[in-house]
Structure formats: C-alpha cells, structure tokens
Amino acid sequence: MKTSDFDYHLPAELIAQIPTEPRDQSRLMVLRRGDGSIEHRRFQEIIDYFESGDTIVFNNSRVIPARIMGQKRDSQIKVEVLLLRRLDNNVWETLVRPGKRVKPGTEIKIAGAAQDGVVEINAEVLEQGEGGIRTIRFSDDSLLERFGQIPLPPYITAPLADAERYQTIYARINGSVAAPTAGLHFTSRLINALREKGIQLAFVTMHIGLDTFRPVRVEDPSRHRIHKEYGKLTLEAAATINETMERGKKVVAVGTITVRLLEAAAKSGIVEPFAGWVDLFILPGYEFRVTDVMVTNFHLPRSTLLMLVSAFGGRDFILRAYEQARDLNYGFYSFGDAMLIL
C-alpha cells in the first residue's frame, strides 16, 4: 500500500466555495458496500436509509476563532498565530507565520479594543517545531476569542458572510480549529424528523486540528505520524451506542473524526466512556468494531481522511465513486456535497 494509491485529480472549479442553502439541500451520494451500487439523492432524503432504533453519532465540537493577528513586541513585524491545540492552561501548539523570525523567547503582543479600553495579551514562544509550529504561552487564553477569526481552509477563497455557517447546528463545546464538515448538512428540521422516526441521537466531542486534513508526505502511509486530537465520549453516549449494537441496529457515525473516536473507545466489543487524546490512524485492513454506516464529505487526495474512508468502503469502490462524483460535478471538500456509505 502506497500513499499514491489514494491520489486523484480534481478540477479546481469543483472545490465548493460557498455552502449550499438550505444545508440539507446538498447532494448525497449513497454507496452500498454490499452490491457496489451507487445512488444519487438530496441530503434531506438520508432519513430514508435509517430505521427506528438506529443511533446516529454526532461530534458536537465547536470551531473556535483560532486565527489571531499580533506583532512582535518592540518591533513593527506583524505575526499571524493559528491555534492548533491546547496543551495546558494558557499553553497552545500553534502555527506561526512568518515563522523564521519567531524563535523561542520571542514575545508577541496581541491587542484589541474593548468596552473598558484596549485589552492586551502577551504571548511568549516556548518551543520551536518544524514548518512554523511553535509552542506558545499566553498571559490569558480566555481572552483570545475577542481577537480571533474563524479559520477557513486555504482552498476556500470566497469570503464567508456568516461565520456560523462553518459550524454545525448542534456545535456546543469549543475546541476545534476546523469544522466537522460531515455535520454541516444537518438542519433542525432534519434532526426533528430523525427523532420522530425513532432514530436515537448520541453526541460525542472530538476537537479537530488542522493536521488531520494535511496530505500524507511519505510514500509509505504507515510511517506517517498522525497528530493527536482530544476526544470525550460520555457514559450516557456509550450506553446508547452499546444498546444499539446489542439490538442489532445500526450505529451511524457522522464524520471520519467521529469514527476515530468511536473506534478508539471500543474495547472487547463494547464502547467505553472515554476522555483523552486520540491518535488512531485507520488504514485499509482495519477491522471496524463499532461503525456500521458512515456519513462523510469528499476528501483531499493523499489525506488520512481518504485513507480512512477507503478502509471502510474499499479503496477501489471509493475511488470509483470519486470519479463519478467528479463527472457529475459534485462539490468537494468542506462546503461540498456528502456521501453515505452503507
């Protein structure tokens, strides 16, 4: 297995720049692993594929305003700090641009207007990693939301009129720097319809870091180091999922990140409450213990997400579906269309 086995060509015009409105009117490609068939629907029709007693698992992590502008103290050099993940109280792993001039010991001033005057945060660079990665201690990270912006992926170049459109409607727990995009298609109307049909909803939390979306650079994917992301699965959610499995009903994971958390929490055939860092890297050959059905978007080539989806649906089947999606002008990536893998 090589990283190049998960490569494909995508015309730039198929990278969705704006979200579909209403959310549940995006297109839905339905893949049946049993017979290799493919159907084309609208997302609101996804309810037709679920039965009373099935459980859909959602990631309720909320995207934080992680892109912050500052300047080096005692200079005019502007610095962009992108929060990646919280390591400790006031300590974050970040991506700094430009990184060459920001070395350990550098102090960065982050200032902004507030009702009671100018608020200022001091940031000190503690450690230097590769590719602009810096560990930074902030004087008070609880104030960062005042100055930050929601970070959109670099392939989205169109301005976003409403920042809430890059959040799921059920986002509750702050912590992600990128949206769990498979959930962007769900509306309140659809959620209510699912409940009325007797479908159970379970909510877990896994905060998404940008490294999840980066292409794998090594040709042997087993040598790729996937970055840890913090996840939490409650006793209540575990009980709901386990009861669903015991009754022989389907466990539906919304998003690849949710899949990783579910599988990491599964031991001895059951899902256990979980709180901690997840570094599970799912490649073809992996035996799924919990996930029966997956809802996902169309992912970047050579990415760990495409590898996970290929592990679930079969590489050849997934790449054939991607070719068909390209031929039929589906929208790709964060604001693109969706896929249901049965």
C-alpha positions as CSV (number, residue, x, y, z in Angstrom):
1,M,0.0,0.0,0.0
2,K,1.4,3.4,-1.0
3,T,0.2,7.0,-0.4
4,S,0.0,7.4,-4.2
5,D,-2.8,4.8,-4.2
6,F,-5.0,7.4,-2.7
7,D,-4.4,10.2,-5.2
8,Y,-6.8,11.6,-7.7
9,H,-7.2,14.6,-9.9
10,L,-9.8,17.2,-9.1
11,P,-10.5,20.3,-11.2
12,A,-10.3,23.5,-9.0
13,E,-13.8,24.5,-10.0
14,L,-15.3,21.5,-8.1
15,I,-13.9,22.7,-4.8
16,A,-17.0,24.2,-3.2
17,Q,-16.5,27.8,-2.2
18,I,-19.9,28.6,-0.6
19,P,-22.2,26.3,1.4
20,T,-25.5,25.0,0.0
21,E,-28.6,26.7,1.3
22,P,-30.6,25.3,2.9
23,R,-28.0,23.0,4.4
24,D,-29.9,19.8,3.7
25,Q,-30.3,20.5,0.0
26,S,-26.7,19.5,-0.7
27,R,-26.3,16.4,-2.9
28,L,-25.9,13.0,-1.4
29,M,-24.1,10.1,-3.0
30,V,-25.2,6.8,-1.5
31,L,-22.7,3.9,-1.6
32,R,-23.9,0.3,-0.9
33,R,-20.9,-1.8,0.0
34,G,-22.9,-5.0,-0.3
35,D,-23.5,-4.8,-4.0
36,G,-21.3,-2.0,-5.1
37,S,-24.2,0.2,-6.3
38,I,-24.3,4.0,-6.2
39,E,-27.4,6.2,-5.8
40,H,-27.8,10.0,-6.1
41,R,-30.1,11.8,-3.7
42,R,-30.5,15.1,-1.8
43,F,-29.2,15.1,1.8
44,Q,-32.6,15.6,3.3
45,E,-33.5,12.2,2.0
46,I,-30.8,10.5,4.1
47,I,-33.6,9.7,6.6
48,D,-34.9,7.0,4.2
49,Y,-31.8,4.9,4.9
50,F,-32.3,4.7,8.7
51,E,-34.8,2.7,10.8
52,S,-36.3,3.2,14.3
53,G,-33.7,2.1,16.8
54,D,-30.7,3.1,14.8
55,T,-28.3,5.5,16.5
56,I,-26.6,8.4,14.8
57,V,-23.5,9.7,16.5
58,F,-22.6,13.4,16.1
59,N,-19.5,15.4,17.0
60,N,-20.6,18.5,18.9
61,S,-17.2,20.2,18.9
62,R,-17.4,23.9,18.0
63,V,-14.8,25.8,15.9
64,I,-13.0,28.5,17.9
65,P,-11.8,31.8,16.4
66,A,-8.3,30.4,16.1
67,R,-6.6,32.8,13.6
68,I,-5.1,35.7,15.6
69,M,-3.1,38.7,14.5
70,G,-0.3,40.2,16.6
71,Q,3.1,41.8,16.3
72,K,6.5,41.1,17.8
73,R,7.0,43.2,20.9
74,D,9.3,46.2,20.4
75,S,9.0,45.9,16.6
76,Q,6.6,46.5,13.8
77,I,6.7,43.0,12.4
78,K,3.2,41.5,12.1
79,V,2.7,37.9,13.1
80,E,-0.2,35.6,12.4
81,V,-0.8,32.9,15.1
82,L,-3.1,30.0,14.3
83,L,-4.1,28.0,17.4
84,L,-3.9,24.3,16.7
85,R,-4.5,22.6,20.1
86,R,-4.4,23.4,23.8
87,L,-1.7,21.7,25.6
88,D,-2.1,23.1,29.1
89,N,-3.5,26.2,30.9
90,N,-2.7,29.1,28.6
91,V,-0.3,26.9,26.6
92,W,-1.0,26.1,22.9
93,E,0.6,24.4,20.0
94,T,0.3,27.0,17.2
95,L,1.3,27.6,13.6
96,V,3.1,31.0,13.2
97,R,3.5,33.0,10.0
98,P,6.1,34.2,9.2
99,G,7.8,31.6,11.4
100,K,11.5,32.2,10.5
101,R,11.8,35.3,12.7
102,V,9.8,33.9,15.6
103,K,12.1,31.9,17.8
104,P,11.9,30.7,21.4
105,G,11.9,33.6,23.8
106,T,10.1,35.9,21.3
107,E,7.3,37.9,22.8
108,I,4.2,38.7,20.7
109,K,1.7,41.4,21.6
110,I,-1.9,40.8,20.8
111,A,-4.1,43.8,21.4
112,G,-7.7,44.9,20.6
113,A,-10.4,47.3,21.6
114,A,-12.9,46.5,24.3
115,Q,-15.6,48.4,26.2
116,D,-13.2,49.2,29.0
117,G,-10.4,50.3,26.7
118,V,-7.6,48.4,25.0
119,V,-7.1,44.8,26.0
120,E,-3.7,43.3,25.5
121,I,-2.4,39.7,25.8
122,N,1.2,38.8,26.0
123,A,2.4,35.6,24.2
124,E,5.8,34.0,24.7
125,V,7.2,31.4,22.3
126,L,8.4,28.5,24.4
127,E,9.5,25.9,21.8
128,Q,10.1,25.8,18.0
129,G,9.0,22.9,15.8
130,E,9.1,22.2,12.1
131,G,7.2,24.2,9.4
132,G,6.2,27.2,11.6
133,I,5.0,25.1,14.5
134,R,5.5,27.0,17.8
135,T,4.5,26.2,21.4
136,I,3.3,29.5,22.9
137,R,2.3,30.5,26.4
138,F,-0.4,33.2,26.6
139,S,-0.9,35.5,29.6
140,D,-4.6,34.8,29.5
141,D,-6.0,32.5,26.7
142,S,-9.6,33.1,27.9
143,L,-9.4,36.4,26.1
144,L,-8.3,35.1,22.8
145,E,-11.8,34.8,21.4
146,R,-12.0,38.6,21.4
147,F,-9.3,38.9,18.8
148,G,-9.6,35.7,16.7
149,Q,-11.3,34.9,13.5
150,I,-12.8,31.6,12.3
151,P,-10.1,29.9,10.2
152,L,-11.3,28.6,6.9
153,P,-9.3,26.0,5.0
154,P,-6.9,27.5,2.4
155,Y,-8.8,26.1,-0.5
156,I,-11.8,28.2,0.4
157,T,-11.0,31.7,-1.0
158,A,-14.5,33.2,-1.1
159,P,-15.5,35.3,1.9
160,L,-18.0,33.8,4.3
161,A,-20.9,36.1,5.1
162,D,-21.9,34.3,8.2
163,A,-19.3,32.6,10.4
164,E,-22.0,30.4,11.9
165,R,-22.3,28.7,8.5
166,Y,-18.9,27.0,9.3
167,Q,-20.4,25.5,12.5
168,T,-22.8,22.6,12.8
169,I,-26.2,23.5,14.2
170,Y,-25.5,21.3,17.2
171,A,-22.0,22.6,17.9
172,R,-21.7,23.2,21.7
173,I,-18.1,22.5,23.0
174,N,-15.4,25.0,22.0
175,G,-12.1,23.4,20.8
176,S,-11.8,22.7,17.1
177,V,-9.8,24.7,14.6
178,A,-11.7,23.1,11.6
179,A,-15.3,22.1,11.3
180,P,-16.6,18.5,11.5
181,T,-17.8,19.1,8.0
182,A,-20.0,16.0,7.5
183,G,-22.4,17.5,10.1
184,L,-22.8,20.8,8.2
185,H,-25.6,19.3,6.1
186,F,-28.0,18.7,9.0
187,T,-30.8,21.1,9.7
188,S,-33.1,21.4,12.7
189,R,-35.9,20.2,10.5
190,L,-34.0,17.0,9.6
191,I,-32.9,16.4,13.2
192,N,-36.5,16.6,14.3
193,A,-37.6,14.3,11.6
194,L,-35.0,11.7,12.6
195,R,-36.2,11.8,16.2
196,E,-39.8,11.4,15.1
197,K,-38.9,8.3,13.2
198,G,-37.5,6.8,16.4
199,I,-33.8,7.2,15.5
200,Q,-31.6,7.9,18.5
201,L,-29.1,10.7,18.6
202,A,-25.8,10.5,20.5
203,F,-23.4,13.3,20.9
204,V,-19.6,13.0,21.4
205,T,-16.8,15.5,21.4
206,M,-13.6,15.4,19.5
207,H,-11.7,18.6,18.8
208,I,-10.3,18.8,15.3
209,G,-6.8,20.0,14.4
210,L,-5.6,21.1,11.0
211,D,-3.1,18.3,10.8
212,T,-6.0,15.9,10.2
213,F,-6.5,17.4,6.8
214,R,-2.9,17.7,5.6
215,P,-1.7,15.4,2.8
216,V,0.5,12.5,3.8
217,R,4.0,13.3,2.6
218,V,5.7,9.9,2.9
219,E,5.1,7.2,0.3
220,D,4.6,4.6,3.0
221,P,1.5,5.8,4.9
222,S,2.3,3.5,7.9
223,R,5.3,5.9,8.5
224,H,3.0,8.9,8.7
225,R,2.6,10.4,12.2
226,I,-1.0,11.4,12.7
227,H,-1.4,14.2,15.3
228,K,-3.4,13.6,18.5
229,E,-6.8,15.2,18.9
230,Y,-8.7,15.4,22.2
231,G,-11.9,13.4,22.4
232,K,-14.6,12.7,25.0
233,L,-17.4,10.1,25.0
234,T,-19.7,10.1,28.0
235,L,-21.2,7.2,29.9
236,E,-24.6,8.1,28.5
237,A,-23.4,8.1,24.9
238,A,-21.6,4.8,25.4
239,A,-24.7,3.2,26.9
240,T,-26.8,4.3,23.9
241,I,-24.3,3.0,21.4
242,N,-23.9,-0.3,23.2
243,E,-27.6,-0.9,23.4
244,T,-27.9,-0.2,19.7
245,M,-25.3,-2.8,18.9
246,E,-26.9,-5.3,21.3
247,R,-30.2,-5.0,19.5
248,G,-28.6,-5.5,16.1
249,K,-29.4,-1.9,15.0
250,K,-27.0,0.3,13.0
251,V,-24.5,2.7,14.6
252,V,-24.1,5.7,12.1
253,A,-21.1,7.9,12.5
254,V,-21.3,11.4,11.2
255,G,-17.8,12.2,10.0
256,T,-14.4,10.5,10.0
257,I,-13.4,12.2,13.2
258,T,-16.4,10.6,15.0
259,V,-15.4,7.2,13.5
260,R,-11.9,7.6,15.0
261,L,-13.3,8.4,18.5
262,L,-15.8,5.6,18.4
263,E,-13.2,3.0,17.4
264,A,-10.7,4.3,19.9
265,A,-13.3,3.9,22.7
266,A,-14.2,0.4,21.7
267,K,-12.7,-2.4,23.7
268,S,-13.7,-6.0,23.9
269,G,-16.5,-5.4,21.5
270,I,-18.2,-2.6,23.5
271,V,-17.8,1.2,23.7
272,E,-16.5,2.5,27.0
273,P,-16.6,6.1,28.3
274,F,-13.5,7.9,27.1
275,A,-11.7,11.1,27.7
276,G,-8.2,11.6,26.3
277,W,-6.0,12.0,23.2
278,V,-6.8,10.0,20.1
279,D,-4.0,9.1,17.7
280,L,-5.7,6.2,15.9
281,F,-4.7,6.1,12.3
282,I,-7.2,3.9,10.3
283,L,-5.8,2.4,7.1
284,P,-7.2,-0.3,4.7
285,G,-7.2,-3.6,6.5
286,Y,-8.6,-2.1,9.7
287,E,-11.5,-4.1,11.2
288,F,-14.2,-1.7,12.4
289,R,-15.7,-2.6,15.7
290,V,-18.5,-0.1,16.1
291,T,-19.2,1.8,12.9
292,D,-21.9,0.3,10.6
293,V,-22.6,3.3,8.5
294,M,-20.7,6.5,7.7
295,V,-21.7,10.0,6.7
296,T,-18.8,11.9,5.2
297,N,-17.8,14.6,2.7
298,F,-15.4,14.2,-0.2
299,H,-11.8,14.5,1.0
300,L,-8.5,15.8,-0.3
301,P,-6.3,13.4,-2.2
302,R,-3.5,11.6,-0.2
303,S,-5.1,12.5,3.1
304,T,-5.6,10.4,6.2
305,L,-9.3,11.0,5.8
306,L,-9.5,9.5,2.3
307,M,-7.5,6.5,3.7
308,L,-10.0,6.0,6.5
309,V,-13.0,6.2,4.1
310,S,-11.2,3.7,1.8
311,A,-10.7,1.4,4.8
312,F,-14.4,1.5,5.4
313,G,-15.8,1.3,1.9
314,G,-13.0,-0.3,0.0
315,R,-10.3,1.7,-1.9
316,D,-11.4,0.7,-5.4
317,F,-15.1,1.4,-4.7
318,I,-14.4,4.8,-3.1
319,L,-12.1,6.0,-5.9
320,R,-14.8,4.8,-8.4
321,A,-17.3,6.9,-6.5
322,Y,-15.0,9.9,-6.5
323,E,-14.6,9.6,-10.3
324,Q,-18.4,9.5,-10.7
325,A,-18.8,12.5,-8.3
326,R,-16.2,14.4,-10.4
327,D,-18.0,13.5,-13.7
328,L,-21.4,14.6,-12.2
329,N,-20.0,17.9,-10.8
330,Y,-20.4,17.2,-7.1
331,G,-19.0,19.8,-4.8
332,F,-15.8,18.6,-2.9
333,Y,-14.3,19.3,0.5
334,S,-15.6,21.3,3.4
335,F,-18.6,23.1,1.8
336,G,-19.1,20.3,-0.7
337,D,-21.6,17.6,-1.0
338,A,-22.0,14.4,1.1
339,M,-21.6,10.7,0.9
340,L,-23.4,8.0,2.8
341,I,-21.6,4.7,2.9
342,L,-23.9,1.8,3.9
